[in-house]
Amino acid sequence: MTERPEIASLPRPDTAEGKPRHVGVEIELGGLPETRVAELARDAFGGEIERGEEKGLVLTGSRLGDMEIYLDSALLGHADTRFQEGLHEMARTVVPVEIVTGPILPDRIADLDTFLDTLHAAGASGTSGGITAGYGVHFNPEVVSTRLDDVLPVLKAFAFAEDALRQEMGIDLSRRVLPFVDPYPRRLLDGLARAPIPDMAALIDLYLDRAPSRNHGLDMLCLFAHVDRDRVGAKMDLASVSARPTFHYRLPDCRIGDPNWSLALEWNRWVAIERLSEDHGFLSEIERAWQAHRDALTTVRGDWTKLTSERVGRFA
């Protein structure tokens, strides 16, 4: 197995209140029932397995805190009848089991990587499991604060570097053909580069007007609902939006069993985005470059990917 990279530190590891920033991790996988995943998690991290109040199982009191483990389908409900049990069994061929941690310190991501090795040895599969296996990994890094100056630069860094990041990551076909990690619309980038954004209300309005979906590589709706629930609720159904003071980075594949892949690698790519967000010279330059790209009549999106790849370099 290729040696995994060390867990990179965030450029701003503390919140505005001076507390360490945490991250929640969501991992989608196939090949094992949720009961077996929960048992393996208990063996790895300790704790007790309990039935969740709404769905699936919860590992409580583990060394990584509480972890939810469930079949990721709101349509199936609890398997109280043979019919529903049959639906669960059929669903496992296309619907992932999801592992959701509570907020953890970033360096504990290494423990999850070791756990994925255990799951793979037990038969777990990732994104490469088939054309319908569009399994991913989501990181929910706590924001420094909900102030515009702490949110907008990160959104801009991701938005303008997204095409280059996607090219480097080589997102699996099974995820690209499904509407779960769509690229940001060009109209959103136009607004980020050209429109004055004086406050968070204006930023939320811009996002809701031009990218009103959770199915983007960086889903901002969880954060925006936390900041102004009524504003988001006026435009979006909040039933599937969990309001929280985090970014919701959902672009990475879950490549369990790939010796060249790890959660650490994907986390470090996110850290690279945050580092770009701290480079105000880069942000100003890339905004001007986007405007020039859009003003030119002969450019295509691939030209932007090439330009940003040259300017950004690697995301690790």
C-alpha positions in Angstrom: 0.0 0.0 0.0 1.2 3.5 -0.9 2.2 5.5 2.2 -0.6 7.9 3.1 0.2 11.6 3.3 0.2 13.3 6.7 -3.0 15.2 7.7 -2.4 18.8 6.6 -3.3 21.6 9.0 -5.8 24.2 8.1 -4.3 27.6 7.5 -6.6 29.0 10.2 -7.0 26.0 12.6 -9.0 27.9 15.2 -12.4 29.6 15.1 -12.7 33.4 15.6 -13.4 32.5 19.3 -10.0 30.8 19.5 -11.3 27.2 19.7 -9.9 24.4 17.5 -11.9 23.9 14.3 -13.5 20.4 13.9 -14.7 18.5 10.9 -17.5 16.0 10.4 -16.9 13.2 8.0 -19.4 11.3 5.9 -18.4 8.1 4.1 -20.5 6.2 1.6 -19.7 2.6 0.8 -21.2 -0.7 -0.5 -20.6 -4.4 0.0 -21.5 -4.7 3.7 -24.8 -4.3 5.6 -25.0 -1.5 8.1 -25.1 -3.9 11.0 -21.7 -5.4 10.0 -20.2 -1.9 9.5 -21.4 -0.9 13.0 -19.9 -4.0 14.5 -16.5 -3.3 12.9 -16.7 0.3 14.0 -17.3 -0.8 17.6 -14.4 -3.2 17.4 -12.2 -0.4 16.1 -13.3 2.5 18.3 -15.2 1.0 21.2 -18.6 2.2 22.3 -22.1 0.6 22.2 -24.4 0.1 19.2 -27.9 1.5 19.6 -30.9 1.9 17.3 -31.1 5.4 15.9 -34.1 7.5 16.8 -34.9 8.2 13.1 -32.9 5.7 11.1 -30.2 3.1 11.2 -27.7 2.6 14.0 -25.6 4.8 16.3 -22.3 3.9 17.8 -22.3 5.8 21.1 -19.3 6.5 23.3 -16.6 5.6 20.8 -13.1 7.1 20.8 -14.3 9.2 17.9 -17.5 10.2 19.6 -20.9 9.2 18.3 -21.2 7.8 14.8 -24.3 7.2 12.8 -24.4 4.2 10.4 -27.3 3.7 8.1 -28.6 2.7 4.7 -28.8 6.1 3.0 -32.4 6.0 1.8 -35.2 8.0 3.4 -37.7 6.1 1.4 -37.2 2.7 3.0 -37.9 3.4 6.7 -37.2 0.7 9.4 -37.3 -2.9 8.2 -40.3 -3.9 10.3 -41.9 -6.3 7.8 -40.6 -8.9 5.4 -41.5 -6.7 2.5 -39.4 -3.8 3.8 -36.6 -6.1 4.6 -36.7 -7.2 0.9 -36.6 -3.6 -0.2 -33.5 -3.1 2.0 -31.7 -6.0 0.4 -32.5 -4.8 -3.1 -31.5 -1.3 -2.2 -28.1 -2.4 -1.0 -27.0 -3.0 -4.6 -27.4 0.7 -5.4 -27.9 2.6 -2.2 -24.8 3.2 0.0 -24.3 2.5 3.7 -23.3 5.8 5.1 -21.0 6.4 8.1 -21.4 9.9 9.6 -19.1 11.1 12.4 -19.7 13.9 14.8 -17.3 16.8 14.8 -13.7 15.5 15.2 -10.3 17.1 15.1 -8.8 16.9 11.6 -5.9 14.7 12.8 -8.4 11.9 13.7 -9.0 11.5 9.9 -6.0 9.1 10.0 -8.0 6.8 12.3 -10.8 6.7 9.8 -8.3 5.8 7.1 -7.2 2.8 9.1 -10.8 1.8 9.7 -11.4 1.9 5.9 -8.7 -0.7 5.5 -10.6 -2.9 8.0 -13.8 -2.4 6.0 -12.1 -3.2 2.7 -10.7 -6.4 4.2 -14.2 -7.3 5.3 -15.6 -6.8 1.8 -16.6 -3.2 1.6 -16.5 -1.5 -1.8 -16.2 2.1 -3.0 -16.8 4.2 -6.1 -15.1 1.7 -8.4 -17.7 -1.0 -7.4 -19.8 -0.3 -10.6 -21.5 2.2 -12.7 -24.2 2.7 -10.1 -21.8 2.9 -7.2 -21.6 6.7 -7.1 -20.2 6.6 -3.5 -18.6 9.7 -2.1 -16.9 11.3 0.9 -18.1 14.5 2.4 -16.2 16.7 4.7 -17.9 19.3 6.9 -15.2 21.7 8.1 -16.3 24.1 10.8 -16.1 27.7 9.5 -13.8 30.2 11.2 -16.9 32.4 11.6 -20.0 33.2 9.7 -18.8 36.6 8.8 -18.6 37.5 5.1 -14.8 38.0 5.2 -14.4 34.4 6.5 -16.8 32.7 4.1 -16.7 34.5 0.8 -12.9 33.9 0.1 -13.3 30.2 0.6 -16.3 30.0 -1.7 -14.4 32.0 -4.4 -11.3 29.9 -4.1 -13.3 26.7 -4.6 -15.5 28.1 -7.4 -12.7 29.5 -9.5 -10.4 26.5 -8.9 -13.1 23.8 -9.1 -12.4 22.8 -12.8 -8.7 22.3 -12.1 -9.5 20.4 -8.9 -11.9 18.1 -10.7 -9.3 17.4 -13.4 -6.7 16.4 -10.8 -9.1 14.3 -8.8 -10.4 12.4 -11.9 -14.0 12.1 -10.5 -15.4 8.6 -11.3 -17.9 8.3 -14.1 -20.4 6.8 -11.8 -20.5 10.1 -9.9 -20.2 12.4 -12.9 -23.3 10.9 -14.5 -25.4 11.3 -11.4 -26.7 14.7 -10.3 -24.9 14.7 -6.9 -21.7 16.8 -7.6 -22.6 19.1 -10.4 -20.1 21.8 -11.2 -21.1 25.3 -10.2 -22.9 27.1 -13.0 -20.9 29.8 -14.8 -23.5 32.4 -13.8 -22.5 31.9 -10.2 -18.8 32.5 -11.0 -19.9 35.6 -13.0 -21.6 36.9 -9.9 -18.7 36.2 -7.6 -16.3 37.9 -10.0 -18.3 40.9 -11.0 -21.2 41.7 -8.6 -20.6 43.7 -5.4 -21.2 41.5 -2.4 -21.6 43.8 0.6 -22.9 41.3 3.2 -23.9 37.7 3.9 -27.5 38.4 2.8 -26.3 39.5 -0.6 -24.1 36.4 -0.9 -26.9 34.1 0.1 -29.3 35.8 -2.4 -26.7 35.4 -5.2 -26.2 31.7 -4.4 -29.9 31.0 -4.2 -30.5 32.8 -7.5 -27.7 31.1 -9.5 -26.9 27.8 -7.8 -30.1 26.7 -5.9 -29.2 23.1 -5.3 -27.5 20.9 -2.7 -25.9 18.8 -5.5 -22.7 20.7 -6.0 -19.1 19.8 -5.0 -19.3 22.5 -2.4 -22.8 22.7 -1.0 -23.2 26.1 0.8 -26.9 25.7 1.8 -26.2 24.0 5.1 -24.1 27.1 6.2 -26.5 29.6 4.7 -29.5 28.0 6.4 -27.6 28.3 9.7 -26.9 32.0 9.0 -30.4 32.9 7.8 -32.9 30.1 7.8 -35.8 32.2 6.7 -34.0 33.6 3.7 -33.0 30.1 2.5 -36.4 28.7 3.3 -38.2 31.2 1.2 -36.4 29.8 -1.9 -35.6 26.2 -1.0 -37.2 23.2 0.7 -35.4 22.9 3.9 -36.5 19.3 4.6 -33.1 17.9 3.4 -30.9 20.8 4.6 -29.2 20.3 7.9 -28.3 23.8 9.1 -24.9 23.9 10.6 -21.9 26.3 10.8 -19.8 24.3 8.3 -18.8 24.1 4.7 -20.2 21.0 3.1 -17.5 19.7 0.7 -18.9 16.7 -1.1 -16.8 16.3 -4.2 -14.4 13.4 -3.4 -15.0 9.9 -4.5 -14.8 7.1 -1.9 -12.2 4.8 -3.4 -11.9 2.1 -0.8 -9.2 -0.4 -1.8 -7.3 2.0 -4.0 -3.7 2.0 -2.7 -3.2 5.5 -4.1 -6.3 7.0 -2.4 -7.1 8.0 1.2 -9.2 10.3 3.2 -6.0 12.1 4.1 -5.4 12.9 0.4 -8.9 14.3 0.0 -8.7 16.3 3.2 -5.4 17.8 2.1 -7.1 18.9 -1.1 -9.6 20.8 0.9 -6.9 22.4 3.0 -5.3 23.5 -0.3 -8.5 25.3 -1.2 -8.5 27.1 2.1 -4.9 28.1 1.6 -5.8 29.6 -1.8 -8.6 31.5 0.0 -5.9 33.2 2.2 -4.0 34.4 -0.9 -5.8 37.7 -1.6 -3.5 38.4 -4.5 -4.4 35.1 -6.1 -8.2 35.7 -5.6 -8.0 39.1 -7.3 -5.9 37.7 -10.2 -8.2 34.8 -10.7 -11.3 37.0 -10.7 -9.8 39.2 -13.4 -8.8 36.1 -15.4 -12.4 34.7 -15.2 -13.8 38.0 -16.5 -11.3 37.9 -19.4 -12.2 34.3 -20.1 -15.9 35.1 -20.2 -15.5 38.3 -22.3 -13.5 36.4 -24.9 -15.8 35.0 -27.6 -13.7 32.0 -28.6 -13.0 30.4 -25.2 -14.5 27.1 -23.9 -14.6 25.7 -20.4 -11.6 23.5 -21.2 -9.5 26.7 -21.6 -10.4 27.7 -18.1 -9.5 24.3 -16.7 -6.0 24.6 -18.4 -5.5 28.2 -17.2 -6.4 27.5 -13.6 -4.4 24.2 -13.5 -1.3 26.2 -14.5 -1.9 28.9 -11.9 -3.0 26.8 -9.0 -0.7 23.7 -9.4 -1.5 20.6 -7.4 -4.1 20.4 -4.6 -2.0 18.6 -2.0 
